[in-house]
Amino acid sequence: MKIALKMTFLLFYFCGVTGCNFEEPVEVVQPSPLPTFMDALTAPPADPPEPVHPADVHITAAQMKEFGIVVKEAAAATISLEFQLPGEIVANADKLVHIGPKVPGVVSEVQKSIGDRVTAGEVLAILDSRELAKSKSQYLACAARVELARSTFTREENLWNQQIGSEQDYLEAKAGLEESRIELRNAKQTLHAIGLSESDVVKLPAEPDTELTRFEMRAPFAGEIISRHLVQGELLQEDSHAFIIADLSEVWVNLAVYQKYLPSIQVGQKVVVSPGTGEQQHNGTLSYISPIIEEATRTATARVVLGNQGGLLRPGLFVTAVISTGNLDVAVAVSRNAITEVSGKTVIFIQSDHGFIPREVETGRSDGVLVEITDGLAVAETYASEGVFSIKSEMQKEDFGSGHGHSH
């Protein structure tokens, strides 16, 4: 045992002095396998580099000039309080007339049609009327009786003055003359009611018999024929509406006023009427507000009278009217053209060192030119008032190229 221990000691001593010839094991590093085609398809995409200003829409000064971008400073303003109402253009009822024959008759000639412009007194149609002939004949008979009664009265008056005739004959002749004059006056009034003028009545004694039945329907004033309901050979009665004539140089705009707006409107307020997008606007004032509410629509009718010299305001055309009810001072307001929508949010573009930044804002009242900003914008901040569409287009291009979306 002692001999074995000695041998072991000598062996460790010898290795420590002279060094052993044993080699330590070396770790072998295996090379990584090359990526396959499937590895490339399933590998996650590398993160794109973050932009320097992810919220900016980069616009240079040259681009601003090219795109027509105009900037302004947000400031306090006075906004006109207004609201919109739907309406319809109608013919002026004070300048519209239904024309029919004053006596029954058969249409022998129609001289005017729908769309024709007529002057006051112009003939529209001609009828043959037996009733008119009877009224004319009665007038002529009354005129003849007046002449006969006048001759009788003159003779009896001379006899009475010469104390040849009796007083009774004189008085009877005088009464007969007065009665015949009354009958003539009644016959003349009948002809006037039918539509004959004083000059027409004066010409009757010289009128040929063939003209006694001739009835002329005439325009009472200048205007345009907007309806016609007669044809040649048709029998018309006194209640027939043969023509409708309207003077469209002036029209009415009837507005439907909802209940919530009734306390805010009154006669004399300024109104701007717009027939449609791109059409000329027309300025007027409220001339009438109905005292009752229509049961079916629960609205009242307000009226604006507008001149229509160019004929562009056609009856039946639907319009939108803007009524101003006063002014309101607001702390911050911007141009209406500055407001746009991005990702469903109302935004304006604030000028920055690199271009513009879209910023969400809350809007208040508007008068069609200025819009109140209740949150999101401070006084003196510079924003894009014109050219917003171009800025928005550039923002969409940047979003498409970088993969980032603007949420401001």
C-alpha positions, 0 to 999 in steps of 0.5 A: 500500500505504501509503495502504491501511494509513493508511485502515485505521488511521483507521477503527479510530481513528474507531470507538474515539473515536466508537463504532461503530453495529454491534449485537452478536448477541443469544442467543435462549432457546427456552421449554421445552415443556410436559409431555405426558400420557405424560411424566407416566406415565413420570416417576419418583415423587418421594421421600417425606419421611423420617420423624423417627423411622423405627423408632418405633411412635408410641403415646401415653399415652392409646393405651397405656391404651386398648390395655391396653399394660403395660410392664416392666423386663427383669431377671434371673429364675429359670426353671423347666426343663420339657419337653412330652410327648404323652399319652393318657387311659386308664381306670384299669386297677385300676378296670376290670372285664370282666364275663361269666357264670360259667356258660353260659346264654341271655340272658333279660333285659338291664337296663343299656346303655352309659353307664349308671352302676351301683352295687355289686351292681346287676343288669346282666342275667339268664340262664337256665342249666341248669348253674346249676340242676345246681349248685344241685340238687347243693347241695340234695342234699348238704344233704339228705344231711347232715341224713340223716347227722346223724340216723343219727349221732345214733341210733348215738351214743345206741345206743353210749352205751347199749352197745346198738349196736356201735362199728363202726356208730357209727364208720361213722355218724360217717364218713358225717356228715363225708363228707356235710359235705365234699360240702356244703362243696364244693357251696357253694364251687361256688355261690360261685364261680359268683357266689352270695352266702352269703345267696343260698345260705341262701335256696336251700331255699326257692327255687321250682324255676322260679328254679333256672336264674336267673343274675344278672350283677351289678356288682362295684363302682360305675362306668359301663358303657363296653362291652356285648356281649350281646343278648336270646336270645344264648347266652353262655359262661364266657369271654364279655365281656358288659360292661365297667365302669370307675370313671372317678372316677380316670383314668390319663394315659399319656405317651410319653417320648422317649429324650432325656428319660429321664435327666431324669424320675423318679417324683414329679416334678410334671406339668401336664396340658392336654387342649387349648387353653382347657381346664382344666389338671390338676396331678399327679405321675409315679407310674410309669415303664416299665422298657422301651422300646417297639420300635415308637415308641422311647419309654417310658411314664410315668403320671400318676394324676388325679382326674376328679370332673367327668368331663371327662377322657375315656379316649381323649382326647389331652393334652399334659403339661409336666414340670418338672425344676428351676430355672435362673437367667438374666441377662435374662428377659421375659414370654412375651407380650412375644415376637412375630414381625415379618418372620420375626424374633423381636422385642420392643417397647422403649419410646422417647420416641415410643412403641415400637421393635421390636428383634430378640432371641435367646431361650433357655429358657422355662417357659411364663411367662418367656422367657430373652433371650440377646441383644438386651436389657439389664437395666433396659430397658423393654419392652411385656409386654402389648398387643403385638398392638395395638402390632404393629397400629399398626406395620403401619398406619404401614408401610402409610401411609408405605411404610417397613417395620420391619426391627428 
